[in-house]
Amino acid sequence: MTTPDTALAFASIVDLQALLTRGEISSRELVTFQLSRIERHDRRLHAYIDVHAEQALAAADGLDALRRAGATLGALHGVTVAVKDLFDIEGWPTTGGSVARAPRIASITATAVQRLRQAGAIVLGKTHTVEYAFGGWGTNAVMGTPWNPWDLQTHRVPGGSSSGSAVAVAAGLACAAIGTDTGGSIRIPAGLCGLVGLKTTQGLISRHGLIELCPTHDTVGPLTRDVEDCALLLDAMSGADPLDAASAVAPAGRADRLLKRPVRGLRAWVLPQAERAAVNADVLAVYDRALRTFRDLGVVLVEQPLPLSLHEAMVAAGLLMSAEGYASLGALFEREDLDFDPNVRRRILLGRDIDAARYQHLLAARERAQAAMRLAMTGVDVCIFPTNAISAVALSEVDELATPLSLLGRFVNLLDLCALSVPAGLSSDGMPVGVQVVARGFGEATALQFGHAFQQATHWHRDRPRGLR
């Protein structure tokens, strides 16, 4: 292995596949290298809850043997992924980020993980999550909060709930990761950690084998270093699964083949002036520069009012999350003899007061909002909004009653759209800022097309945290 360590740690999957194909590295060498980085850095970063080194090395040896024989399983052959600890992997413990119950040893493997393995991916381990995925800051009072690797001096939030997955990729402790997005839980940490994160349309990727929080909003998606890698993971995981009713008829596509289509002449809906007041000035500066880049690429920028304000959508989505979270987890969180993250417990127990009539009202209002948004998007191809209203703050500054990281995330889930977050710059204190490309349901290829065009014109996706060697 002759590739410099820092280059290897932050290489894209596409670049790693070129190295593997040429024989400049082996999968065993890649896994060994990443395990050494986990050993060196993860005591502080706290990305992983569990690392399965022996299984990863054995898988690498088998994949190396296949490659020597002239065979590969797919686009992810021999590269590594980390998996949020909401997904079952047969024989491995699943905690859901909670200590209230003993870890459950899974008897099945989640479909999404199976498909990654079928494409040749090596699972390094399970990553930390907000308890039962109910929180945007990335905090976990019972199992510890991962450390945003972009500031090694101050413990800053990584974003949640897919906190450990984002930290693992951002710190070069895995080639890619998967998480879940119920109200921004992939895009929020992607934006705060300088990554690409994709919230998929519900049903595109199976949720079989996943601990769910809010079935009407929960989705599965990838966290990667660039858009092309994101498309590779999407293509590996998407498609119908009879074990998940929501994805029984999901389309399977080849998003990676559509990335290089030009965006000139396409129309993008930009953040309305009425919504800008809630967004931090640093974020707006990065966002406005990103809009200029899209305009230079030939994108026509359109401003028009939202049919439902971001705040209204955030509140509606939060109520549905509490209602459905209480339906599935309320009996557990009502117990006083168990140890819970108090902030997650508060959010779950809010659902106790949402009766069946109010829940049905919320669902009907959601359907009306979805129809209004479909109509409003008739004249545009995508929306381009900031990913988050703020950049990563110090853990000591977190106000768990405030929701600045939910404002720009939840509306996508409420309206069942898809959205891609891409790195777009740095705040004045050097923390990543992302923008998200929001497309219609099952419009992932279009969102990826815009994201790829943006990355071809910028360098932010190639930046890496300082001080991590």
N, C-alpha and C positions, 0 to 999 in steps of 0.2 A: 504494500500500500504506500504509494508515494504522494498522494494528494495531501496538501497541508491541512493540519487539524481543523483550523477555523473554516477553511473552505469546505471541508467535508461536513462539518457540523451543520452548516447552514445551506448546503446545496439543495437544489430542487430535486424532486423525484425524477424529472426528465433528465437532468444532468447526471444523477446517480445511475440511472439506467444505462446511460452512455458509458459510464465508467465500468459498470458491471459487464456490459456486453463486450467491451474491449479487454476485459480481464485485468484491468488496472486495480480493481479491488474485488473482493469476494463478499458475499452476504455475511459470512462468518466474521470477516474483518469489520464490516460495517456494524454488525450487532455488538461485537466486542468493544468497538470504539464508543458506541453510544452507551453501553453499560458502564464503561469507565467514566463517561461524562455524568451519568446519573449518580455514580458513587461520589464523584467530586463535587457536584453542585446541588444535588437534590436535598441534602440535609438542610440547606437554607431555603431553597425554592419550594419544596414541599409539593411538587407536582403529582407525584405518584403515591398511591396508597399501597400498591403491591406491584412488585416487579418479578416476572417469571423468567429469570435468566436462563436456566437450564433448558426450558422448553423453547425459548427463543433461539438459543444456539443450536439445538437439535433441528429445529425447523430450517434454520439457515443452512445447515449442512445438507439437508435433503434437497433444498432448492438449489444449492451450488452443484450438487450431483446432477440434478436435472439439466441445469444450464450446460454443464460439461458434455452431457449427452445430446445437446442440441435442441432441448425442449424448454419452453417457458409456459407458465400457467396463464400469464396475462400481463397487463401494463404495470402491475405492482410487484412483479416477481422479484423477491429478495429484498425489498425495502420494508421499513418498519412503520408500525402505527401504534398509537396509544389509544386506549378505550376508556371513556367515561364510566365511572363505577355505578351506572344505572343499567348497563347491559349485562345480561347473563353470558358467561362462558363456561361450558361444561367442566365441572371439577374445580372451578375457581370460586372463591367467595364473592358475594355481592352484598354491599352494605348500604348503597344509596346515600352515602355520606352521613349515616346515622349510627349512633352507639346504643340506641334504645332497645334494639334487638340484636341477638348474636348474628354475625354474618351468616347468610344462607349459602350453602354450597349448591351451585347451580347444577341442574340435571340436564339442561339444554344449552345450546349456544344460540344467541340472538341471530336472526337472519342477516342483519347488516354485517355482523362480524363474520359469519359464515361466508358471505359473498366476498368480503375483503380477502379472506384466506384463499378462497377459490381463485382469486385474481393474483395470488402469489404473495400477499402481504404477511409479514411476521408481526404478531402481537407481542409487544414488549411487556405490557402490564396494564393495570387499571389506574385511572387518574382520579384525583379528588374532585368533589362536587359540593356545592351548597346542599345542605340536608334536603333530600328528596327534591332537589332542583328548584326550590322555591326562593329565589333571591337573585338580584342583579349585580350586587356588589362583588360577589365571589367569596363572601365571608362564611366561615363555618366555626361556630363557637365550641363545638364538641369534638371536632376532629382536626381543627387547625385550618388557617387560611393560607393558600399558596401565595407566594411572593412574586409580584410583577418583576420580571428580570430586567426591565429597562431602567431600574434604579436599585442598585445593590447596596446603597447606603440607607435608604428609607424604605420601610415596608409599605409599599403601595398596593392598592387593590388590583387584582388581575381582571376583575369583571366576572360575572357568573351568569348562569350557574355552571357552565362548562369550564370552570376555573383551571383545574389541573391540566386538562387537555390543551388549553391555550398556552399555559406556561411551559409545558413539555415541548411543544413545537417551537415557541418563541426562543427558548433557551438552547435549542439544538439537542434535546434529549429524546427526540423521535423525528422521523421524517414527516409525519402527518398524524392527525388524530381525528376521532369522531366524538361528537357531542350531541346534545339535544337542544332544541329551541322551542320554548313555550311562549316567551314574551320578549325574546332577544338574547336567549342564553348561549347562542353561538356567536351572534354578531357583536354583542356587547364586549366579551373578552377578546374577540378578534380585533375590534377597534382599539381597545385599550392596550393590547400587546403587539400591535403592528403586524397582524396576520390577515389572511383571506379567510372569511367564514361565510358559509352558505346556509341560509334558512330555506329549506325546500318546501314545496307545496305538499300539504298533507296527503299522504297516500303514495307519494312517489317512491319513498324508501320505507320498507316494512318496519313496523315497531314491535314485531313479535320478539319476545325475549327482553323487553324493556320495562323497567319500572315506570309507570306513567303517573303524571301529576294531573294533567288536564286533557283528557282525550280529545276534546274538540280543538285544542290548540297545539298539542305536542307534535313535534317533527324531529327527524334525524338528519344530520348533515355533517360535512367535513370541515376541518380547520387545517389550513395548509399555508405554505409560504408564498405561493403564487397562484394565479388563476388557472393555469394549465394543469397544475397538480390537483386543484380542486375539481376540475372537470374529470380527471382520471378517477378520483374516488367516487364522484357522483355516478359515473357510468358503471363502476364496479358494483355499487350498492343498489341502484334503482331498478324498478321493475316489479311486476305483479308477484304477490305472495299470498297463496290461499290461507295462510295462517294468520293473516291480518286483514280483516274485512275491509279496512279503509284502503288497502293497496291491492285488493284482489284483481283490479283491472288497470293498475297503474301502467303507464307507458314506459318502455325501456328505450332510451335513445343513445346517440353518440354525440354528446355535447362537445367533446374534444375536437370533433371534425368541423364544428361551426364557429370556432373561436375567432378565426382570422377574417371573418366577414367585415367589411368596412361599416363604420357607424355614420358616415357622412349622410346627411339628409334625414336621419332619424330624429325623433322629437322626444325631449325629456322634460318632464314636469319638475320644476325646482321648488324648494321650500318657500311657501307663501310668506310674505312680509309679516303677517299676523302671527306666525309661529316662530319667528326669529328671536323674539325677546327672551324666550326661555333657554336659548343656546348661548353658551359661554363665548366671549369675544375671541379667544384663541381658536376655538373650534370654527367659528364663523370665518375667520381669516383663512384657515386652511380650506374650508369648504368653498369659499368664493374663488380661491385660486384653482381649486379642482374644477369648478364650473368653467373657468376661463380655458382650462386645458380641453375640456369636452367641446367647448365652442370652437377652439382652434382645430379640433378633429372634425369639425363640420356638423356637430350636433346642434339642432335647433332647440333653444331653451325656451320653455313656456312657463309662465306663472299664472296660476288660477287658484281659487280657494278650494280647500278640502271640503267634501260633503259632510265630514265628521271631524271635528278638531282633534288634534293629537291628544290633548288632555281628556276629551270625552272618550276617545277610543281606549286610552290607557286605563281609565276608571272601569269601563265596561269589561275589558279583558281581565282586569284584576279581580272583579267580582266573580266572573266565570271560573277563574283559576282557584279562588277560595272555595267556591261552591263544589267544584268537582274534586278539589283536593280534600275537602272535608268528607265527601262521600266515600272516598277510597281510604283515607288515612285518619279520619276523625276519631274513630274508636281508639286508635293507638295514641294520638296526641291528647286525648282527654285524660289519659292516665297520669296521675300525679307522682307515681313511684318511679318513673323513668326519666332519663336525662335527655332533654332536647335543646337544640338551639332555640333560645327564647324568641328570637325574631321570626323564625320559621313557624314556631308554635302559634304565635300571635296571628300570622297570616292564614294558617290552616283553620284556626278556630273562628276566624271571621266568617267562614262558610257556614257555621252552625246557625246563623240567623237568616240564611237565604233559603226560604221555603220553596216548595215545588212550584207554586204559582209565580214567584219572583224569578225563579230559574227559567221557567218557560218564557216569561216576558223578556229576559235577557237574550235567550236564543232567538226569539222573534226579532228583537231589535238588531241582533247581529246579522240576520238574514237581510234585513232592510238596508243596513249599512253596506253589506257586500254588494247588493244590487246597485246602490247609489255609486259606489266606487267603480264598479264595472262600467257604468254609464259615463262617469267622469273621465275614465281613462280611454274613452273611444278615440280621442284625437291625439293620443301620445303613445309612445312605445314603452317608456319606463318613467319612473320617478327617480330623481337623484337628490337624496337628502343626506344630511350628516348621519353617521351611525349612532353617535352618542352626543348628548348635550354638553358633556364635560370630558376632560381627559382624566387619567388615573390620579386619584387623591391618596394621601397617606391614610393608612388603616386607622390611625388615631383620629382622623377627621370625619370618619364615616358617620352619617346620621341614618340609622336604619329605618326611620320613619319617613325619610325623604326618598323621592323616586326619580332623580334626574336621569338615571340610566334606563328607565323604562319608557320614557316619553316617546322616543323615536323608534322603539322596538316593538312594543305590543300591538300597534295598529296593523302591522304586517300579519301577525298571527290571527288577530280578530277578523281580518278581512280575507284570510286564507290566500295571501299573495306569496310570492317568493322574493328573496332579497339576498344580495351579495354584498358583503362588506369588504372593501379593499383599503390598504394603507394609503393615506393621502398627504401625510406630512407630520410635523412635530409641533407640539405646543411650545410656548415660550420657555418652559422648564424642561424641554427635551423629551416629553412623553408622546407616544404615538396618538395620532388622530386618524380616524377612518371616515370614508363616505360610503353610503350604501346605495346600490342600484336596485330598485324595487320593480319587479315585473309582475304581470298577470299570473294567475295560477297556471302551473306547468310551463311557465315562460323562463325556466332556468337557463336555457341556451341563450336567450336574448340578454339576460343579466350578465352571464359570463362573457358574451361578446363585448358588451360595454366595458366590463372590468378588464378584459384583455387589452382592448384598445387603449384604455387609460394607462395600464402598466407598460405598454410599449412606448408611451410618451413620457413616462416618469421613472423615477428610480426608487421610490419609497419602499417598494416591496423587497428591494435588495438590502435595505438598511438592517442592521442587527444591533441587539443590545450591547452597550459598551461594557467592557471589563470581563465578559464571559469568554474564556479561552479553553 
